[in-house]
């Protein structure tokens, strides 16, 4: 009878420790994934900002080319 209880208690303790290990491991993994996603979003924001500035510069360049062409024609 006592051997059965010792076995049962050992199984419960082993199961609880296993559960805690799995839980902590998953929690750490989720934190790492969230951090990586945050870093990726920052890179994406910088990329989008660069694209917006590039489009603005292209528009200004087109205007400058037209102004230069108009000035050459005026001379």
Backbone as CSV, one residue per row, in Angstrom:
resi,resn,N_x,N_y,N_z,CA_x,CA_y,CA_z,C_x,C_y,C_z
1,UNK,0.826,-1.192,0.000,0.000,0.000,0.000,0.866,1.250,0.000
2,UNK,1.876,1.297,0.820,2.714,2.495,0.873,3.536,2.654,-0.398
3,UNK,3.905,1.543,-1.023,4.654,1.638,-2.276,3.779,2.248,-3.366
4,UNK,2.522,1.962,-3.342,1.591,2.530,-4.316,1.485,4.036,-4.132
5,UNK,1.417,4.475,-2.872,1.329,5.908,-2.611,2.625,6.612,-3.001
6,UNK,3.742,6.003,-2.724,5.038,6.596,-3.098,5.126,6.728,-4.609
7,UNK,4.701,5.710,-5.322,4.697,5.753,-6.789,3.767,6.831,-7.323
8,UNK,2.585,6.941,-6.719,1.608,7.938,-7.156,2.113,9.352,-6.883
9,UNK,2.684,9.552,-5.710,3.205,10.879,-5.372,4.378,11.236,-6.280
10,UNK,5.225,10.267,-6.553,6.356,10.507,-7.458,5.869,10.891,-8.852
11,UNK,4.836,10.211,-9.313,4.277,10.511,-10.633,3.676,11.913,-10.667
12,UNK,2.982,12.298,-9.607,2.373,13.636,-9.546,3.455,14.702,-9.522
13,UNK,4.505,14.508,-8.717,5.601,15.482,-8.644,6.305,15.583,-9.991
14,UNK,6.577,14.440,-10.621,7.233,14.453,-11.930,6.359,15.164,-12.966
15,UNK,5.066,14.901,-12.936,4.152,15.565,-13.869,4.097,17.065,-13.642
16,UNK,4.078,17.476,-12.369,4.026,18.909,-12.057,5.300,19.606,-12.511
17,UNK,6.444,18.987,-12.269,7.713,19.586,-12.707,7.804,19.651,-14.230
18,UNK,7.325,18.612,-14.872,7.304,18.604,-16.335,6.409,19.720,-16.872
19,UNK,5.242,19.870,-16.273,4.317,20.934,-16.689,4.941,22.306,-16.492
20,UNK,5.577,22.513,-15.343,6.204,23.809,-15.076,7.315,24.097,-16.075
21,UNK,8.115,23.099,-16.390,9.190,23.286,-17.365,8.654,23.643,-18.737
22,UNK,7.623,22.948,-19.153,7.010,23.214,-20.453,6.390,24.607,-20.479
23,UNK,5.697,24.960,-19.415,5.051,26.269,-19.339,6.085,27.396,-19.415
24,UNK,7.158,27.274,-18.637,8.178,28.323,-18.636,8.894,28.410,-19.978
25,UNK,9.132,27.273,-20.590,9.783,27.260,-21.893,8.908,27.938,-22.948
26,UNK,7.619,27.623,-22.948,6.700,28.237,-23.910,6.568,29.739,-23.681
27,UNK,6.544,30.125,-22.431,6.426,31.554,-22.103,7.642,32.321,-22.621
28,UNK,8.820,31.752,-22.426,10.040,32.394,-22.920,10.034,32.451,-24.449
29,UNK,9.580,31.385,-25.080,9.502,31.361,-26.539,8.549,32.421,-27.071
30,UNK,7.422,32.590,-26.414,6.454,33.604,-26.841,7.027,35.008,-26.681
31,UNK,7.767,35.231,-25.607,8.386,36.543,-25.405,9.407,36.814,-26.503
32,UNK,10.160,35.808,-26.885,11.151,35.975,-27.949,10.472,36.264,-29.286
33,UNK,9.402,35.569,-29.576,8.667,35.802,-30.823,8.098,37.218,-30.846
34,UNK,7.540,37.667,-29.731,6.985,39.031,-29.664,8.085,40.062,-29.887
35,UNK,9.256,39.833,-29.312,10.383,40.751,-29.492,10.815,40.795,-30.958
36,UNK,10.908,39.641,-31.571,11.322,39.593,-32.985,10.306,40.272,-33.886
37,UNK,9.032,40.085,-33.599,7.994,40.748,-34.396,8.104,42.263,-34.237
38,UNK,8.344,42.710,-33.021,8.498,44.149,-32.776,9.677,44.714,-33.563
39,UNK,10.787,43.996,-33.573,11.953,44.448,-34.320,11.667,44.469,-35.823
40,UNK,10.949,43.480,-36.303,10.593,43.422,-37.713,9.662,44.575,-38.085
41,UNK,8.737,44.910,-37.203,7.837,46.035,-37.463,8.613,47.342,-37.532
42,UNK,9.632,47.501,-36.691,10.459,48.712,-36.742,11.194,48.795,-38.061
43,UNK,11.733,47.677,-38.532,12.410,47.666,-39.831,11.435,48.020,-40.945
44,UNK,10.232,47.481,-40.868,9.217,47.761,-41.876,8.844,49.242,-41.877
45,UNK,8.727,49.843,-40.693,8.422,51.270,-40.601,9.524,52.113,-41.233
46,UNK,10.791,51.745,-40.976,11.903,52.488,-41.580,11.882,52.341,-43.093
47,UNK,11.575,51.139,-43.564,11.504,50.899,-45.001,10.391,51.729,-45.636
48,UNK,9.227,51.739,-44.999,8.102,52.519,-45.528,8.432,54.004,-45.541
49,UNK,9.113,54.478,-44.512,9.505,55.879,-44.456,10.458,56.206,-45.605
50,UNK,11.382,55.310,-45.870,12.327,55.511,-46.969,11.597,55.571,-48.305
51,UNK,10.616,54.694,-48.496,9.847,54.713,-49.740,9.078,56.022,-49.894
52,UNK,8.468,56.488,-48.831,7.717,57.743,-48.902,8.637,58.903,-49.267
53,UNK,9.806,58.952,-48.634,10.749,60.041,-48.939,11.238,59.939,-50.378
54,UNK,11.455,58.716,-50.856,11.906,58.521,-52.231,10.858,59.019,-53.213
55,UNK,9.590,58.690,-52.981,8.527,59.151,-53.874,8.429,60.679,-53.874
56,UNK,8.588,61.284,-52.705,8.549,62.750,-52.630,9.713,63.351,-53.411
57,UNK,10.904,62.765,-53.251,12.071,63.282,-53.974,11.915,63.110,-55.477
58,UNK,11.336,61.993,-55.911,11.105,61.800,-57.339,10.162,62.866,-57.882
59,UNK,9.130,63.190,-57.108,8.206,64.242,-57.542,8.897,65.592,-57.634
60,UNK,9.718,65.902,-56.640,10.446,67.175,-56.668,11.445,67.199,-57.817
61,UNK,12.049,66.060,-58.104,13.013,65.993,-59.198,12.322,66.231,-60.537
62,UNK,11.149,65.659,-60.688,10.386,65.868,-61.928,10.046,67.350,-62.091
63,UNK,9.624,67.998,-61.014,9.328,69.433,-61.070,10.575,70.233,-61.422
64,UNK,11.699,69.871,-60.838,12.944,70.586,-61.123,13.348,70.408,-62.585
65,UNK,13.182,69.210,-63.115,13.500,68.975,-64.533,12.606,69.813,-65.436
66,UNK,11.343,69.920,-65.096,10.426,70.752,-65.894,10.834,72.229,-65.808
67,UNK,11.183,72.681,-64.610,11.615,74.073,-64.452,12.873,74.347,-65.265
68,UNK,13.811,73.422,-65.257,15.053,73.598,-66.039,14.730,73.628,-67.524
69,UNK,13.866,72.739,-67.963,13.483,72.723,-69.367,12.810,74.033,-69.755
70,UNK,11.922,74.552,-68.892,11.251,75.812,-69.169,12.250,76.968,-69.235
71,UNK,13.232,76.963,-68.329,14.243,78.028,-68.341,15.097,77.970,-69.599
72,UNK,15.437,76.769,-70.051,16.234,76.634,-71.276,15.450,77.126,-72.485
73,UNK,14.169,76.814,-72.496,13.334,77.263,-73.611,13.170,78.775,-73.605
74,UNK,13.163,79.385,-72.430,12.996,80.824,-72.314,14.234,81.564,-72.833
75,UNK,15.392,80.915,-72.731,16.624,81.566,-73.199,16.697,81.421,-74.670
